[in-house]
Amino acid sequence: MKPTRRTFLAQNLAAAGFVSLQPGKAFAAKQTPKKRAVINVTDLYHPHQDRGDNFDLITAYALPEVDLKAVILDVTDRYRQPFVNESDHSYDDPTGLREPGIIPVHQLNYIFDRAVPCAPAPFGPMQSPDDAMGDSPAYQQQGIDLLLGTLKNSPEPVDIVSFGSARPIAVAFNRAPKLMAQKVRMIHLCAGGAPKGFLEWNVKLDVHAFVRLLRSDLPISIYPCATENGPFDRGPNNTYWSLPNLNFIHGMSQKLQRYIEYAFTRSSRMDFLGVLEEKQPLADMAPHYKHTHNVWETAIWMEVTGRRLVRRADGTHRIENPASLAEGHTVLAHALQSCTVEVDNDGQFDAQPTKGPSNFFLYERGDALLNETALRDALPRLYRQWLPIND
């Protein structure tokens, strides 16, 4: 009997070690998830719009389970420069000029001795869900070409992670639907609100792109960034959590500290590689690290790599590879639930669990406050263990 798409996806997830583990139970396993080919679509700018984008990109390079194939820079022209609020002529965005985040990608390539290509995608919004954006300038076509070229040249299906508008993915699908169907293992879409009632930031960046994907037959896991109450609420299906401060960065690799310093201080130094090699003492970054840091991306990287949020017998927490799990480790709730999706023209959607075939999955974390408490312990431990080449 021919397997359904849902059965096919479940078999591939299980084969890669991405099994749904029962929360609250000890789990012993010695399986190592397969290294996963990944394309990272991110609204990364320099200087930053959201410093979390620069910070999160380290994860794509440092996690040993990730084979990062390309970084697609999801740029929205409106946010490349300050713009004036027409009602009172004030600046809506006082943080200044910015451009696609080519510099931070090159810095991380240098730090980790990699050659991951990056390119910008179209700056303007889609005009309809079916828009292939063929009239965009050649410079802005590079990201779509890179995404499709990476898929075409990959010997195996690729995971695509989306931390922005999803415009590059939707446009790529409109241009090459058969290639996308053949070579995309899973799209991890970090966007939207669940339950519906709030039009979330990433969706508003390009509503047509979000609607296009949620009306497609591509395999898509949805990780809502918000609840019906907004982006800083905590619910069982959204990914938001916060760190009270970033003081743990002081315990990270010096090259990564210099990369973070360059990003967080919005540096305009031209020697953006040389700054990573400096030998003088690190700058005092305490004023930059003392504030609350908002996080949305962690759940996506856990699912891509098959890692799990674990409480050890001593009460500490880790983001563990299944091969590291042992007696006394308790796996906390973290799963993708098969669902059906109906999306409105304005980008708001309704997702309902289903046991039937579906190409959609919805993120679930159970107790959001328990999840946040564990991540506040586990994520700093993860970042402190990463040592770049020749550090």
PyMOL commands that set and color helices and strands:
alter all, ss='L'
color gray80, all
select helices_A, chain A and resi 5-15+51-62+77-79+102-112+138-153+167-175+177-183+201-205+207-214+247-251+254-264+274-277+286-289+298-305+322-324+368-384
alter helices_A, ss='H'
color red, helices_A
select strands_A, chain A and resi 36-42+45-46+66-73+99-100+118-120+158-163+184-190+220-223+241-243+293-295+308-311+317-320+330-331+335-343+349-353+360-364
alter strands_A, ss='S'
color yellow, strands_A
deselect
rebuild
show_as cartoon
